[in-house]
Amino acid sequence: MYSAFYLIIHLLTSIIMKTAECARCSQLVSLRYRIQWQKNQSWQLVCPQCWQEVAPDNTFYRYGGTWKGKKNK
């Protein structure tokens, strides 16, 4: 039942909003942050959960913007 609920939420979200994969955990999300968290790393788009895991106390962390999956009308 628990996973069916999340499947329904995911399907409804994909109808209303664009989704894309997190570069770190591969979760489909409608909000991603453009960041770098390792030395000499290219920019990566990550979900809010991964962003919170890699950003704190990280000397290589850089924020480069927010991607929002709003669909154009």
mmCIF file of the N, C-alpha and C atoms, coordinates in Angstrom:
data_MODEL
# 
_entry.id   MODEL 
# 
loop_
_atom_site.group_PDB 
_atom_site.id 
_atom_site.type_symbol 
_atom_site.label_atom_id 
_atom_site.label_alt_id 
_atom_site.label_comp_id 
_atom_site.label_asym_id 
_atom_site.label_entity_id 
_atom_site.label_seq_id 
_atom_site.pdbx_PDB_ins_code 
_atom_site.Cartn_x 
_atom_site.Cartn_y 
_atom_site.Cartn_z 
_atom_site.occupancy 
_atom_site.B_iso_or_equiv 
_atom_site.pdbx_formal_charge 
_atom_site.auth_seq_id 
_atom_site.auth_comp_id 
_atom_site.auth_asym_id 
_atom_site.auth_atom_id 
_atom_site.pdbx_PDB_model_num 
ATOM 1   N N  . MET A 1 1  ? 0.821  -1.196 0.000   1.00 0.00 ? 1  MET A N  1 
ATOM 2   C CA . MET A 1 1  ? 0.000  0.000  0.000   1.00 0.00 ? 1  MET A CA 1 
ATOM 3   C C  . MET A 1 1  ? 0.863  1.256  0.000   1.00 0.00 ? 1  MET A C  1 
ATOM 4   N N  . TYR A 1 2  ? 1.904  1.249  0.806   1.00 0.00 ? 2  TYR A N  1 
ATOM 5   C CA . TYR A 1 2  ? 2.796  2.402  0.927   1.00 0.00 ? 2  TYR A CA 1 
ATOM 6   C C  . TYR A 1 2  ? 3.427  2.758  -0.411  1.00 0.00 ? 2  TYR A C  1 
ATOM 7   N N  . SER A 1 3  ? 3.943  1.774  -1.132  1.00 0.00 ? 3  SER A N  1 
ATOM 8   C CA . SER A 1 3  ? 4.579  2.052  -2.419  1.00 0.00 ? 3  SER A CA 1 
ATOM 9   C C  . SER A 1 3  ? 3.555  2.432  -3.489  1.00 0.00 ? 3  SER A C  1 
ATOM 10  N N  . ALA A 1 4  ? 2.356  1.903  -3.409  1.00 0.00 ? 4  ALA A N  1 
ATOM 11  C CA . ALA A 1 4  ? 1.308  2.269  -4.366  1.00 0.00 ? 4  ALA A CA 1 
ATOM 12  C C  . ALA A 1 4  ? 0.946  3.742  -4.222  1.00 0.00 ? 4  ALA A C  1 
ATOM 13  N N  . PHE A 1 5  ? 0.921  4.234  -2.993  1.00 0.00 ? 5  PHE A N  1 
ATOM 14  C CA . PHE A 1 5  ? 0.648  5.648  -2.734  1.00 0.00 ? 5  PHE A CA 1 
ATOM 15  C C  . PHE A 1 5  ? 1.689  6.521  -3.425  1.00 0.00 ? 5  PHE A C  1 
ATOM 16  N N  . TYR A 1 6  ? 2.952  6.185  -3.270  1.00 0.00 ? 6  TYR A N  1 
ATOM 17  C CA . TYR A 1 6  ? 4.014  6.976  -3.887  1.00 0.00 ? 6  TYR A CA 1 
ATOM 18  C C  . TYR A 1 6  ? 4.006  6.869  -5.406  1.00 0.00 ? 6  TYR A C  1 
ATOM 19  N N  . LEU A 1 7  ? 3.602  5.741  -5.930  1.00 0.00 ? 7  LEU A N  1 
ATOM 20  C CA . LEU A 1 7  ? 3.476  5.588  -7.377  1.00 0.00 ? 7  LEU A CA 1 
ATOM 21  C C  . LEU A 1 7  ? 2.389  6.517  -7.912  1.00 0.00 ? 7  LEU A C  1 
ATOM 22  N N  . ILE A 1 8  ? 1.265  6.584  -7.218  1.00 0.00 ? 8  ILE A N  1 
ATOM 23  C CA . ILE A 1 8  ? 0.176  7.475  -7.628  1.00 0.00 ? 8  ILE A CA 1 
ATOM 24  C C  . ILE A 1 8  ? 0.616  8.931  -7.560  1.00 0.00 ? 8  ILE A C  1 
ATOM 25  N N  . ILE A 1 9  ? 1.285  9.308  -6.468  1.00 0.00 ? 9  ILE A N  1 
ATOM 26  C CA . ILE A 1 9  ? 1.788  10.684 -6.326  1.00 0.00 ? 9  ILE A CA 1 
ATOM 27  C C  . ILE A 1 9  ? 2.766  11.006 -7.449  1.00 0.00 ? 9  ILE A C  1 
ATOM 28  N N  . HIS A 1 10 ? 3.657  10.076 -7.760  1.00 0.00 ? 10 HIS A N  1 
ATOM 29  C CA . HIS A 1 10 ? 4.631  10.289 -8.835  1.00 0.00 ? 10 HIS A CA 1 
ATOM 30  C C  . HIS A 1 10 ? 3.927  10.477 -10.180 1.00 0.00 ? 10 HIS A C  1 
ATOM 31  N N  . LEU A 1 11 ? 2.929  9.668  -10.459 1.00 0.00 ? 11 LEU A N  1 
ATOM 32  C CA . LEU A 1 11 ? 2.208  9.786  -11.726 1.00 0.00 ? 11 LEU A CA 1 
ATOM 33  C C  . LEU A 1 11 ? 1.464  11.114 -11.825 1.00 0.00 ? 11 LEU A C  1 
ATOM 34  N N  . LEU A 1 12 ? 0.823  11.528 -10.747 1.00 0.00 ? 12 LEU A N  1 
ATOM 35  C CA . LEU A 1 12 ? 0.122  12.812 -10.749 1.00 0.00 ? 12 LEU A CA 1 
ATOM 36  C C  . LEU A 1 12 ? 1.093  13.975 -10.905 1.00 0.00 ? 12 LEU A C  1 
ATOM 37  N N  . THR A 1 13 ? 2.219  13.910 -10.228 1.00 0.00 ? 13 THR A N  1 
ATOM 38  C CA . THR A 1 13 ? 3.232  14.960 -10.334 1.00 0.00 ? 13 THR A CA 1 
ATOM 39  C C  . THR A 1 13 ? 3.776  15.041 -11.749 1.00 0.00 ? 13 THR A C  1 
ATOM 40  N N  . SER A 1 14 ? 3.992  13.902 -12.393 1.00 0.00 ? 14 SER A N  1 
ATOM 41  C CA . SER A 1 14 ? 4.533  13.911 -13.753 1.00 0.00 ? 14 SER A CA 1 
ATOM 42  C C  . SER A 1 14 ? 3.546  14.488 -14.758 1.00 0.00 ? 14 SER A C  1 
ATOM 43  N N  . ILE A 1 15 ? 2.256  14.413 -14.464 1.00 0.00 ? 15 ILE A N  1 
ATOM 44  C CA . ILE A 1 15 ? 1.252  15.027 -15.334 1.00 0.00 ? 15 ILE A CA 1 
ATOM 45  C C  . ILE A 1 15 ? 1.274  16.542 -15.174 1.00 0.00 ? 15 ILE A C  1 
ATOM 46  N N  . ILE A 1 16 ? 1.409  17.004 -13.943 1.00 0.00 ? 16 ILE A N  1 
ATOM 47  C CA . ILE A 1 16 ? 1.358  18.435 -13.637 1.00 0.00 ? 16 ILE A CA 1 
ATOM 48  C C  . ILE A 1 16 ? 2.706  19.115 -13.872 1.00 0.00 ? 16 ILE A C  1 
ATOM 49  N N  . MET A 1 17 ? 3.795  18.447 -13.516 1.00 0.00 ? 17 MET A N  1 
ATOM 50  C CA . MET A 1 17 ? 5.125  19.051 -13.581 1.00 0.00 ? 17 MET A CA 1 
ATOM 51  C C  . MET A 1 17 ? 6.101  18.152 -14.331 1.00 0.00 ? 17 MET A C  1 
ATOM 52  N N  . LYS A 1 18 ? 7.135  18.761 -14.886 1.00 0.00 ? 18 LYS A N  1 
ATOM 53  C CA . LYS A 1 18 ? 8.225  17.997 -15.489 1.00 0.00 ? 18 LYS A CA 1 
ATOM 54  C C  . LYS A 1 18 ? 9.037  17.373 -14.360 1.00 0.00 ? 18 LYS A C  1 
ATOM 55  N N  . THR A 1 19 ? 9.567  16.209 -14.607 1.00 0.00 ? 19 THR A N  1 
ATOM 56  C CA . THR A 1 19 ? 10.466 15.585 -13.642 1.00 0.00 ? 19 THR A CA 1 
ATOM 57  C C  . THR A 1 19 ? 11.770 15.245 -14.344 1.00 0.00 ? 19 THR A C  1 
ATOM 58  N N  . ALA A 1 20 ? 12.825 15.162 -13.554 1.00 0.00 ? 20 ALA A N  1 
ATOM 59  C CA . ALA A 1 20 ? 14.137 14.806 -14.077 1.00 0.00 ? 20 ALA A CA 1 
ATOM 60  C C  . ALA A 1 20 ? 14.886 14.032 -13.000 1.00 0.00 ? 20 ALA A C  1 
ATOM 61  N N  . GLU A 1 21 ? 15.897 13.309 -13.413 1.00 0.00 ? 21 GLU A N  1 
ATOM 62  C CA . GLU A 1 21 ? 16.652 12.456 -12.514 1.00 0.00 ? 21 GLU A CA 1 
ATOM 63  C C  . GLU A 1 21 ? 17.712 13.232 -11.752 1.00 0.00 ? 21 GLU A C  1 
ATOM 64  N N  . CYS A 1 22 ? 17.849 12.926 -10.474 1.00 0.00 ? 22 CYS A N  1 
ATOM 65  C CA . CYS A 1 22 ? 18.933 13.475 -9.658  1.00 0.00 ? 22 CYS A CA 1 
ATOM 66  C C  . CYS A 1 22 ? 20.240 12.831 -10.119 1.00 0.00 ? 22 CYS A C  1 
ATOM 67  N N  . ALA A 1 23 ? 21.287 13.628 -10.282 1.00 0.00 ? 23 ALA A N  1 
ATOM 68  C CA . ALA A 1 23 ? 22.580 13.116 -10.749 1.00 0.00 ? 23 ALA A CA 1 
ATOM 69  C C  . ALA A 1 23 ? 23.266 12.236 -9.714  1.00 0.00 ? 23 ALA A C  1 
ATOM 70  N N  . ARG A 1 24 ? 22.855 12.329 -8.475  1.00 0.00 ? 24 ARG A N  1 
ATOM 71  C CA . ARG A 1 24 ? 23.514 11.583 -7.410  1.00 0.00 ? 24 ARG A CA 1 
ATOM 72  C C  . ARG A 1 24 ? 22.773 10.296 -7.036  1.00 0.00 ? 24 ARG A C  1 
ATOM 73  N N  . CYS A 1 25 ? 21.443 10.375 -6.861  1.00 0.00 ? 25 CYS A N  1 
ATOM 74  C CA . CYS A 1 25 ? 20.688 9.201  -6.395  1.00 0.00 ? 25 CYS A CA 1 
ATOM 75  C C  . CYS A 1 25 ? 19.731 8.634  -7.445  1.00 0.00 ? 25 CYS A C  1 
ATOM 76  N N  . SER A 1 26 ? 19.595 9.299  -8.587  1.00 0.00 ? 26 SER A N  1 
ATOM 77  C CA . SER A 1 26 ? 18.742 8.881  -9.708  1.00 0.00 ? 26 SER A CA 1 
ATOM 78  C C  . SER A 1 26 ? 17.242 8.940  -9.426  1.00 0.00 ? 26 SER A C  1 
ATOM 79  N N  . GLN A 1 27 ? 16.840 9.578  -8.344  1.00 0.00 ? 27 GLN A N  1 
ATOM 80  C CA . GLN A 1 27 ? 15.418 9.744  -8.034  1.00 0.00 ? 27 GLN A CA 1 
ATOM 81  C C  . GLN A 1 27 ? 14.811 10.763 -8.992  1.00 0.00 ? 27 GLN A C  1 
ATOM 82  N N  . LEU A 1 28 ? 13.578 10.505 -9.460  1.00 0.00 ? 28 LEU A N  1 
ATOM 83  C CA . LEU A 1 28 ? 12.872 11.463 -10.308 1.00 0.00 ? 28 LEU A CA 1 
ATOM 84  C C  . LEU A 1 28 ? 12.264 12.545 -9.431  1.00 0.00 ? 28 LEU A C  1 
ATOM 85  N N  . VAL A 1 29 ? 12.609 13.804 -9.712  1.00 0.00 ? 29 VAL A N  1 
ATOM 86  C CA . VAL A 1 29 ? 12.140 14.922 -8.894  1.00 0.00 ? 29 VAL A CA 1 
ATOM 87  C C  . VAL A 1 29 ? 11.725 16.089 -9.776  1.00 0.00 ? 29 VAL A C  1 
ATOM 88  N N  . SER A 1 30 ? 10.940 16.995 -9.212  1.00 0.00 ? 30 SER A N  1 
ATOM 89  C CA . SER A 1 30 ? 10.513 18.183 -9.949  1.00 0.00 ? 30 SER A CA 1 
ATOM 90  C C  . SER A 1 30 ? 11.282 19.430 -9.516  1.00 0.00 ? 30 SER A C  1 
ATOM 91  N N  . LEU A 1 31 ? 12.245 19.274 -8.613  1.00 0.00 ? 31 LEU A N  1 
ATOM 92  C CA . LEU A 1 31 ? 13.088 20.373 -8.156  1.00 0.00 ? 31 LEU A CA 1 
ATOM 93  C C  . LEU A 1 31 ? 14.507 19.853 -7.989  1.00 0.00 ? 31 LEU A C  1 
ATOM 94  N N  . ARG A 1 32 ? 15.469 20.532 -8.631  1.00 0.00 ? 32 ARG A N  1 
ATOM 95  C CA . ARG A 1 32 ? 16.874 20.133 -8.496  1.00 0.00 ? 32 ARG A CA 1 
ATOM 96  C C  . ARG A 1 32 ? 17.732 21.373 -8.325  1.00 0.00 ? 32 ARG A C  1 
ATOM 97  N N  . TYR A 1 33 ? 18.851 21.203 -7.640  1.00 0.00 ? 33 TYR A N  1 
ATOM 98  C CA . TYR A 1 33 ? 19.808 22.284 -7.439  1.00 0.00 ? 33 TYR A CA 1 
ATOM 99  C C  . TYR A 1 33 ? 21.067 22.009 -8.250  1.00 0.00 ? 33 TYR A C  1 
ATOM 100 N N  . ARG A 1 34 ? 21.569 23.046 -8.910  1.00 0.00 ? 34 ARG A N  1 
ATOM 101 C CA . ARG A 1 34 ? 22.807 22.943 -9.694  1.00 0.00 ? 34 ARG A CA 1 
ATOM 102 C C  . ARG A 1 34 ? 23.956 23.242 -8.741  1.00 0.00 ? 34 ARG A C  1 
ATOM 103 N N  . ILE A 1 35 ? 24.766 22.228 -8.444  1.00 0.00 ? 35 ILE A N  1 
ATOM 104 C CA . ILE A 1 35 ? 25.836 22.394 -7.459  1.00 0.00 ? 35 ILE A CA 1 
ATOM 105 C C  . ILE A 1 35 ? 27.109 21.660 -7.884  1.00 0.00 ? 35 ILE A C  1 
ATOM 106 N N  . GLN A 1 36 ? 28.189 22.031 -7.219  1.00 0.00 ? 36 GLN A N  1 
ATOM 107 C CA . GLN A 1 36 ? 29.444 21.284 -7.259  1.00 0.00 ? 36 GLN A CA 1 
ATOM 108 C C  . GLN A 1 36 ? 29.784 20.973 -5.809  1.00 0.00 ? 36 GLN A C  1 
ATOM 109 N N  . TRP A 1 37 ? 30.259 19.757 -5.515  1.00 0.00 ? 37 TRP A N  1 
ATOM 110 C CA . TRP A 1 37 ? 30.615 19.429 -4.138  1.00 0.00 ? 37 TRP A CA 1 
ATOM 111 C C  . TRP A 1 37 ? 31.955 18.710 -4.014  1.00 0.00 ? 37 TRP A C  1 
ATOM 112 N N  . GLN A 1 38 ? 32.642 18.535 -5.144  1.00 0.00 ? 38 GLN A N  1 
ATOM 113 C CA . GLN A 1 38 ? 33.974 17.942 -5.120  1.00 0.00 ? 38 GLN A CA 1 
ATOM 114 C C  . GLN A 1 38 ? 34.919 18.837 -5.911  1.00 0.00 ? 38 GLN A C  1 
ATOM 115 N N  . LYS A 1 39 ? 36.186 18.773 -5.590  1.00 0.00 ? 39 LYS A N  1 
ATOM 116 C CA . LYS A 1 39 ? 37.189 19.584 -6.281  1.00 0.00 ? 39 LYS A CA 1 
ATOM 117 C C  . LYS A 1 39 ? 37.219 19.230 -7.767  1.00 0.00 ? 39 LYS A C  1 
ATOM 118 N N  . ASN A 1 40 ? 37.247 20.251 -8.631  1.00 0.00 ? 40 ASN A N  1 
ATOM 119 C CA . ASN A 1 40 ? 37.314 20.100 -10.093 1.00 0.00 ? 40 ASN A CA 1 
ATOM 120 C C  . ASN A 1 40 ? 36.152 19.295 -10.682 1.00 0.00 ? 40 ASN A C  1 
ATOM 121 N N  . GLN A 1 41 ? 35.025 19.309 -10.033 1.00 0.00 ? 41 GLN A N  1 
ATOM 122 C CA . GLN A 1 41 ? 33.848 18.575 -10.505 1.00 0.00 ? 41 GLN A CA 1 
ATOM 123 C C  . GLN A 1 41 ? 33.021 19.455 -11.440 1.00 0.00 ? 41 GLN A C  1 
ATOM 124 N N  . SER A 1 42 ? 32.413 18.831 -12.436 1.00 0.00 ? 42 SER A N  1 
ATOM 125 C CA . SER A 1 42 ? 31.486 19.580 -13.290 1.00 0.00 ? 42 SER A CA 1 
ATOM 126 C C  . SER A 1 42 ? 30.194 19.823 -12.504 1.00 0.00 ? 42 SER A C  1 
ATOM 127 N N  . TRP A 1 43 ? 29.381 20.742 -13.000 1.00 0.00 ? 43 TRP A N  1 
ATOM 128 C CA . TRP A 1 43 ? 28.115 21.048 -12.342 1.00 0.00 ? 43 TRP A CA 1 
ATOM 129 C C  . TRP A 1 43 ? 27.184 19.841 -12.421 1.00 0.00 ? 43 TRP A C  1 
ATOM 130 N N  . GLN A 1 44 ? 26.477 19.570 -11.333 1.00 0.00 ? 44 GLN A N  1 
ATOM 131 C CA . GLN A 1 44 ? 25.540 18.460 -11.246 1.00 0.00 ? 44 GLN A CA 1 
ATOM 132 C C  . GLN A 1 44 ? 24.188 18.985 -10.775 1.00 0.00 ? 44 GLN A C  1 
ATOM 133 N N  . LEU A 1 45 ? 23.104 18.398 -11.259 1.00 0.00 ? 45 LEU A N  1 
ATOM 134 C CA . LEU A 1 45 ? 21.757 18.742 -10.804 1.00 0.00 ? 45 LEU A CA 1 
ATOM 135 C C  . LEU A 1 45 ? 21.290 17.657 -9.844  1.00 0.00 ? 45 LEU A C  1 
ATOM 136 N N  . VAL A 1 46 ? 21.096 18.043 -8.583  1.00 0.00 ? 46 VAL A N  1 
ATOM 137 C CA . VAL A 1 46 ? 20.750 17.070 -7.546  1.00 0.00 ? 46 VAL A CA 1 
ATOM 138 C C  . VAL A 1 46 ? 19.443 17.441 -6.853  1.00 0.00 ? 46 VAL A C  1 
ATOM 139 N N  . CYS A 1 47 ? 18.800 16.446 -6.268  1.00 0.00 ? 47 CYS A N  1 
ATOM 140 C CA . CYS A 1 47 ? 17.537 16.647 -5.549  1.00 0.00 ? 47 CYS A CA 1 
ATOM 141 C C  . CYS A 1 47 ? 17.799 17.336 -4.207  1.00 0.00 ? 47 CYS A C  1 
ATOM 142 N N  . PRO A 1 48 ? 16.758 17.874 -3.581  1.00 0.00 ? 48 PRO A N  1 
ATOM 143 C CA . PRO A 1 48 ? 16.929 18.545 -2.291  1.00 0.00 ? 48 PRO A CA 1 
ATOM 144 C C  . PRO A 1 48 ? 17.550 17.656 -1.213  1.00 0.00 ? 48 PRO A C  1 
ATOM 145 N N  . GLN A 1 49 ? 17.207 16.372 -1.198  1.00 0.00 ? 49 GLN A N  1 
ATOM 146 C CA . GLN A 1 49 ? 17.768 15.475 -0.191  1.00 0.00 ? 49 GLN A CA 1 
ATOM 147 C C  . GLN A 1 49 ? 19.280 15.317 -0.368  1.00 0.00 ? 49 GLN A C  1 
ATOM 148 N N  . CYS A 1 50 ? 19.737 15.081 -1.590  1.00 0.00 ? 50 CYS A N  1 
ATOM 149 C CA . CYS A 1 50 ? 21.176 14.947 -1.841  1.00 0.00 ? 50 CYS A CA 1 
ATOM 150 C C  . CYS A 1 50 ? 21.895 16.265 -1.582  1.00 0.00 ? 50 CYS A C  1 
ATOM 151 N N  . TRP A 1 51 ? 21.252 17.367 -1.943  1.00 0.00 ? 51 TRP A N  1 
ATOM 152 C CA . TRP A 1 51 ? 21.825 18.690 -1.704  1.00 0.00 ? 51 TRP A CA 1 
ATOM 153 C C  . TRP A 1 51 ? 22.108 18.891 -0.217  1.00 0.00 ? 51 TRP A C  1 
ATOM 154 N N  . GLN A 1 52 ? 21.165 18.504 0.638   1.00 0.00 ? 52 GLN A N  1 
ATOM 155 C CA . GLN A 1 52 ? 21.347 18.647 2.083   1.00 0.00 ? 52 GLN A CA 1 
ATOM 156 C C  . GLN A 1 52 ? 22.423 17.715 2.621   1.00 0.00 ? 52 GLN A C  1 
ATOM 157 N N  . GLU A 1 53 ? 22.667 16.614 1.948   1.00 0.00 ? 53 GLU A N  1 
ATOM 158 C CA . GLU A 1 53 ? 23.688 15.665 2.395   1.00 0.00 ? 53 GLU A CA 1 
ATOM 159 C C  . GLU A 1 53 ? 25.099 16.118 2.035   1.00 0.00 ? 53 GLU A C  1 
ATOM 160 N N  . VAL A 1 54 ? 25.282 16.765 0.880   1.00 0.00 ? 54 VAL A N  1 
ATOM 161 C CA . VAL A 1 54 ? 26.638 17.105 0.428   1.00 0.00 ? 54 VAL A CA 1 
ATOM 162 C C  . VAL A 1 54 ? 27.064 18.538 0.743   1.00 0.00 ? 54 VAL A C  1 
ATOM 163 N N  . ALA A 1 55 ? 26.124 19.437 1.005   1.00 0.00 ? 55 ALA A N  1 
ATOM 164 C CA . ALA A 1 55 ? 26.457 20.851 1.183   1.00 0.00 ? 55 ALA A CA 1 
ATOM 165 C C  . ALA A 1 55 ? 27.089 21.220 2.529   1.00 0.00 ? 55 ALA A C  1 
ATOM 166 N N  . PRO A 1 56 ? 26.578 20.748 3.664   1.00 0.00 ? 56 PRO A N  1 
ATOM 167 C CA . PRO A 1 56 ? 27.094 21.223 4.954   1.00 0.00 ? 56 PRO A CA 1 
ATOM 168 C C  . PRO A 1 56 ? 28.584 20.935 5.162   1.00 0.00 ? 56 PRO A C  1 
ATOM 169 N N  . ASP A 1 57 ? 29.285 21.943 5.644   1.00 0.00 ? 57 ASP A N  1 
ATOM 170 C CA . ASP A 1 57 ? 30.715 21.829 5.992   1.00 0.00 ? 57 ASP A CA 1 
ATOM 171 C C  . ASP A 1 57 ? 31.580 21.292 4.853   1.00 0.00 ? 57 ASP A C  1 
ATOM 172 N N  . ASN A 1 58 ? 31.244 21.630 3.624   1.00 0.00 ? 58 ASN A N  1 
ATOM 173 C CA . ASN A 1 58 ? 31.988 21.159 2.458   1.00 0.00 ? 58 ASN A CA 1 
ATOM 174 C C  . ASN A 1 58 ? 32.710 22.349 1.825   1.00 0.00 ? 58 ASN A C  1 
ATOM 175 N N  . THR A 1 59 ? 34.041 22.347 1.856   1.00 0.00 ? 59 THR A N  1 
ATOM 176 C CA . THR A 1 59 ? 34.814 23.477 1.321   1.00 0.00 ? 59 THR A CA 1 
ATOM 177 C C  . THR A 1 59 ? 34.722 23.587 -0.196  1.00 0.00 ? 59 THR A C  1 
ATOM 178 N N  . PHE A 1 60 ? 34.366 22.505 -0.882  1.00 0.00 ? 60 PHE A N  1 
ATOM 179 C CA . PHE A 1 60 ? 34.271 22.530 -2.343  1.00 0.00 ? 60 PHE A CA 1 
ATOM 180 C C  . PHE A 1 60 ? 32.853 22.828 -2.838  1.00 0.00 ? 60 PHE A C  1 
ATOM 181 N N  . TYR A 1 61 ? 31.912 22.970 -1.918  1.00 0.00 ? 61 TYR A N  1 
ATOM 182 C CA . TYR A 1 61 ? 30.513 23.191 -2.290  1.00 0.00 ? 61 TYR A CA 1 
ATOM 183 C C  . TYR A 1 61 ? 30.319 24.546 -2.963  1.00 0.00 ? 61 TYR A C  1 
ATOM 184 N N  . ARG A 1 62 ? 29.619 24.531 -4.114  1.00 0.00 ? 62 ARG A N  1 
ATOM 185 C CA . ARG A 1 62 ? 29.235 25.761 -4.827  1.00 0.00 ? 62 ARG A CA 1 
ATOM 186 C C  . ARG A 1 62 ? 27.811 25.593 -5.337  1.00 0.00 ? 62 ARG A C  1 
ATOM 187 N N  . TYR A 1 63 ? 27.012 26.648 -5.152  1.00 0.00 ? 63 TYR A N  1 
ATOM 188 C CA . TYR A 1 63 ? 25.623 26.654 -5.605  1.00 0.00 ? 63 TYR A CA 1 
ATOM 189 C C  . TYR A 1 63 ? 25.548 27.389 -6.926  1.00 0.00 ? 63 TYR A C  1 
ATOM 190 N N  . GLY A 1 64 ? 24.811 26.827 -7.902  1.00 0.00 ? 64 GLY A N  1 
ATOM 191 C CA . GLY A 1 64 ? 24.739 27.453 -9.211  1.00 0.00 ? 64 GLY A CA 1 
ATOM 192 C C  . GLY A 1 64 ? 23.337 27.692 -9.736  1.00 0.00 ? 64 GLY A C  1 
ATOM 193 N N  . GLY A 1 65 ? 22.314 27.530 -8.896  1.00 0.00 ? 65 GLY A N  1 
ATOM 194 C CA . GLY A 1 65 ? 20.957 27.817 -9.345  1.00 0.00 ? 65 GLY A CA 1 
ATOM 195 C C  . GLY A 1 65 ? 19.987 26.694 -9.037  1.00 0.00 ? 65 GLY A C  1 
ATOM 196 N N  . THR A 1 66 ? 18.722 26.961 -9.334  1.00 0.00 ? 66 THR A N  1 
ATOM 197 C CA . THR A 1 66 ? 17.645 26.015 -9.060  1.00 0.00 ? 66 THR A CA 1 
ATOM 198 C C  . THR A 1 66 ? 16.899 25.694 -10.345 1.00 0.00 ? 66 THR A C  1 
ATOM 199 N N  . TRP A 1 67 ? 16.616 24.405 -10.564 1.00 0.00 ? 67 TRP A N  1 
ATOM 200 C CA . TRP A 1 67 ? 15.817 23.945 -11.702 1.00 0.00 ? 67 TRP A CA 1 
ATOM 201 C C  . TRP A 1 67 ? 14.454 23.549 -11.167 1.00 0.00 ? 67 TRP A C  1 
ATOM 202 N N  . LYS A 1 68 ? 13.406 24.165 -11.695 1.00 0.00 ? 68 LYS A N  1 
ATOM 203 C CA . LYS A 1 68 ? 12.037 23.836 -11.298 1.00 0.00 ? 68 LYS A CA 1 
ATOM 204 C C  . LYS A 1 68 ? 11.319 23.250 -12.500 1.00 0.00 ? 68 LYS A C  1 
ATOM 205 N N  . GLY A 1 69 ? 10.645 22.155 -12.290 1.00 0.00 ? 69 GLY A N  1 
ATOM 206 C CA . GLY A 1 69 ? 10.004 21.442 -13.386 1.00 0.00 ? 69 GLY A CA 1 
ATOM 207 C C  . GLY A 1 69 ? 8.603  21.895 -13.717 1.00 0.00 ? 69 GLY A C  1 
ATOM 208 N N  . LYS A 1 70 ? 8.381  23.182 -13.803 1.00 0.00 ? 70 LYS A N  1 
ATOM 209 C CA . LYS A 1 70 ? 7.047  23.671 -14.157 1.00 0.00 ? 70 LYS A CA 1 
ATOM 210 C C  . LYS A 1 70 ? 6.815  23.471 -15.641 1.00 0.00 ? 70 LYS A C  1 
ATOM 211 N N  . LYS A 1 71 ? 5.656  22.940 -15.977 1.00 0.00 ? 71 LYS A N  1 
ATOM 212 C CA . LYS A 1 71 ? 5.319  22.747 -17.388 1.00 0.00 ? 71 LYS A CA 1 
ATOM 213 C C  . LYS A 1 71 ? 4.822  24.051 -17.977 1.00 0.00 ? 71 LYS A C  1 
ATOM 214 N N  . ASN A 1 72 ? 5.207  24.316 -19.212 1.00 0.00 ? 72 ASN A N  1 
ATOM 215 C CA . ASN A 1 72 ? 4.716  25.499 -19.921 1.00 0.00 ? 72 ASN A CA 1 
ATOM 216 C C  . ASN A 1 72 ? 3.296  25.250 -20.389 1.00 0.00 ? 72 ASN A C  1 
ATOM 217 N N  . LYS A 1 73 ? 2.489  26.285 -20.334 1.00 0.00 ? 73 LYS A N  1 
ATOM 218 C CA . LYS A 1 73 ? 1.090  26.142 -20.772 1.00 0.00 ? 73 LYS A CA 1 
ATOM 219 C C  . LYS A 1 73 ? 0.948  26.398 -22.239 1.00 0.00 ? 73 LYS A C  1 
# 
